[in-house]
């Protein structure tokens, strides 16, 4: 006897379409804010260093300033020197999933605004704290971030509330995280694919 299949959920299909549209918008905005200089990338199994002559203190990001899905470009500076146990990562790819849209809409409760979305990123280490031994300059790494909520468990990822004026996330030009939350990736896996794997693993 042939098995009957339930019709696809109209809401789920609509949500997928809407989510893909939002991801496309954020990726387009990231391309715009990153267009000022050449980006580090992986080509032929080798890590290419960023070619910019000097690094601006301003970090470009995509944010929401109130609950909802209206994103905009935003610039900020790190107010403190890099911590001894932390690394700075130049972002090559980031992800946006269902949980990110829930947080953007405010479904999890309030968090410090502006909010940079995204909890997973892949990038190249551009600075290391003096106590860091696990990763090196120029190494491509995966980065996991927490939820950015007050109730955040330290085991979920790097603290997104380290800055007292915003909630940081993966949709930024550069990230600072404790080295424990940045781990080397095989060069054989392209950055967008590696980032997608991180998103699946953290879901």
C-alpha positions as CSV (number, residue, x, y, z in Angstrom):
1,X,0.0,0.0,0.0
2,X,1.4,3.4,-0.9
3,X,2.2,5.7,2.0
4,X,0.4,9.0,2.2
5,X,2.5,12.1,2.7
6,X,1.3,15.1,4.6
7,X,1.3,18.3,2.7
8,X,4.2,20.6,3.5
9,X,3.5,23.1,6.3
10,X,2.7,26.4,4.7
11,X,4.1,28.3,7.7
12,X,7.4,26.4,7.6
13,X,7.8,27.1,3.8
14,X,7.0,30.8,4.4
15,X,9.5,30.9,7.3
16,X,12.3,29.3,5.2
17,X,11.7,31.8,2.4
18,X,11.7,34.7,4.9
19,X,14.9,33.4,6.6
20,X,16.7,33.0,3.3
21,X,15.8,36.5,2.4
22,X,17.1,37.9,5.7
23,X,20.3,35.9,5.3
24,X,20.8,37.3,1.8
25,X,20.4,40.8,3.1
26,X,22.8,40.4,5.9
27,X,25.4,38.7,3.7
28,X,25.0,41.6,1.2
29,X,25.6,44.1,4.0
30,X,28.6,42.2,5.2
31,X,30.1,42.3,1.6
32,X,29.6,46.1,1.6
33,X,31.3,46.7,4.9
34,X,34.1,44.4,4.0
35,X,34.7,45.9,0.5
36,X,37.2,48.5,1.7
37,X,40.1,46.0,1.8
38,X,41.1,42.6,0.6
39,X,40.0,39.8,2.8
40,X,42.0,36.8,4.1
41,X,40.9,33.6,2.4
42,X,41.9,30.0,1.9
43,X,43.1,29.2,-1.6
44,X,44.8,25.9,-2.6
45,X,45.2,24.8,1.0
46,X,47.1,27.9,2.0
47,X,46.0,30.7,4.3
48,X,46.3,34.1,2.6
49,X,47.0,37.1,4.9
50,X,44.9,40.2,4.7
51,X,46.5,42.7,2.3
52,X,45.4,45.9,3.9
53,X,48.3,48.2,4.7
54,X,46.8,49.3,8.1
55,X,44.0,48.1,10.2
56,X,41.3,50.7,11.1
57,X,40.3,50.8,14.8
58,X,36.7,50.9,13.6
59,X,35.0,47.5,13.3
60,X,32.1,47.3,10.8
61,X,29.1,45.1,11.7
62,X,25.5,44.5,10.9
63,X,23.1,45.2,13.7
64,X,19.5,45.7,14.9
65,X,18.9,48.5,17.3
66,X,15.5,47.3,18.4
67,X,13.7,43.9,18.4
68,X,12.9,43.0,14.8
69,X,14.6,42.2,11.5
70,X,15.5,45.7,10.2
71,X,19.3,45.5,10.0
72,X,21.7,48.3,9.4
73,X,25.4,48.9,9.2
74,X,27.2,49.9,12.4
75,X,30.7,50.9,13.4
76,X,32.4,50.5,16.8
77,X,35.8,50.4,18.5
78,X,37.2,48.0,21.1
79,X,37.7,50.1,24.2
80,X,40.3,47.9,25.8
81,X,43.5,46.2,24.7
82,X,43.3,42.5,23.7
83,X,43.1,40.3,26.8
84,X,46.0,38.0,27.5
85,X,43.9,34.8,27.0
86,X,42.0,36.1,23.9
87,X,42.4,36.2,20.1
88,X,41.1,38.7,17.5
89,X,39.7,37.0,14.4
90,X,39.0,38.6,11.0
91,X,35.7,37.1,9.9
92,X,35.5,35.3,6.6
93,X,32.0,33.7,7.0
94,X,29.2,33.6,9.5
95,X,25.9,31.9,9.9
96,X,22.3,33.0,10.6
97,X,19.9,30.4,11.8
98,X,16.4,30.1,13.3
99,X,17.6,30.8,16.8
100,X,19.2,34.0,15.6
101,X,15.9,35.2,14.1
102,X,14.2,34.4,17.4
103,X,16.7,36.5,19.3
104,X,16.5,39.3,16.7
105,X,12.7,39.4,17.2
106,X,13.1,39.5,21.0
107,X,11.6,36.0,21.6
108,X,14.3,35.2,24.2
109,X,13.7,38.4,26.2
110,X,15.7,41.6,26.2
111,X,19.4,41.9,25.5
112,X,21.7,44.9,25.2
113,X,21.2,46.8,21.9
114,X,22.5,47.2,19.3
115,X,22.7,43.5,18.7
116,X,25.0,41.9,16.1
117,X,23.4,38.6,15.0
118,X,25.2,35.3,14.6
119,X,26.7,32.7,16.9
120,X,29.1,30.9,14.6
121,X,32.0,32.3,12.5
122,X,35.0,31.3,10.6
123,X,38.0,33.6,10.2
124,X,41.7,34.2,10.4
125,X,43.5,35.0,13.6
126,X,45.0,38.5,13.3
127,X,46.1,39.1,16.9
128,X,46.8,36.8,19.9
129,X,47.0,37.6,23.6
130,X,50.4,37.0,25.3
131,X,49.1,33.8,27.2
132,X,47.5,32.1,24.1
133,X,49.2,28.9,23.0
134,X,46.4,27.0,21.3
135,X,46.3,29.1,18.0
136,X,48.7,31.2,16.0
137,X,48.7,34.3,13.9
138,X,47.4,33.6,10.4
139,X,45.6,30.4,11.4
140,X,42.1,29.9,10.2
141,X,39.7,29.1,13.1
142,X,36.1,28.4,13.9
143,X,34.5,30.6,16.6
144,X,31.5,29.7,18.8
145,X,29.6,32.5,20.6
146,X,27.0,32.2,23.4
147,X,23.5,33.6,23.4
148,X,24.3,37.0,24.7
149,X,21.6,36.8,27.4
150,X,22.1,37.5,31.1
151,X,21.3,33.8,31.8
152,X,24.0,32.6,29.4
153,X,25.8,29.4,30.3
154,X,29.6,29.8,29.9
155,X,29.6,26.3,28.3
156,X,27.5,27.6,25.3
157,X,30.2,29.8,23.7
158,X,32.2,33.0,24.1
159,X,30.5,35.8,26.1
160,X,28.7,38.2,23.7
161,X,28.2,40.7,26.5
162,X,31.9,41.5,27.0
163,X,31.3,45.1,25.7
164,X,29.0,47.1,28.0
165,X,27.4,49.1,25.1
166,X,26.3,46.4,22.7
167,X,25.8,42.6,22.2
168,X,28.5,41.4,19.8
169,X,27.9,38.6,17.3
170,X,29.4,36.9,14.2
171,X,28.1,39.3,11.6
172,X,31.1,41.7,12.2
173,X,34.3,42.4,10.4
174,X,36.4,41.3,13.4
175,X,35.7,39.4,16.7
176,X,37.5,39.1,20.0
177,X,37.0,35.9,21.9
178,X,38.8,33.8,24.5
179,X,41.1,31.4,22.7
180,X,39.2,28.5,24.2
181,X,36.4,29.3,21.8
182,X,38.6,29.5,18.7
183,X,39.9,26.3,17.2
184,X,41.9,25.5,14.1
185,X,40.0,24.1,11.0
186,X,41.2,21.8,8.3
187,X,42.3,23.8,5.3
188,X,40.5,21.4,3.0
189,X,37.1,22.6,4.1
190,X,36.0,26.0,2.5
191,X,35.1,28.7,5.0
192,X,31.4,28.8,4.1
193,X,31.0,25.1,4.4
194,X,33.0,25.0,7.7
195,X,30.7,27.7,9.1
196,X,27.6,25.7,8.1
197,X,29.0,22.7,10.0
198,X,29.4,24.8,13.1
199,X,25.8,26.0,12.9
200,X,24.5,22.4,12.6
201,X,26.7,21.3,15.5
202,X,25.6,24.1,17.8
203,X,21.9,23.8,17.0
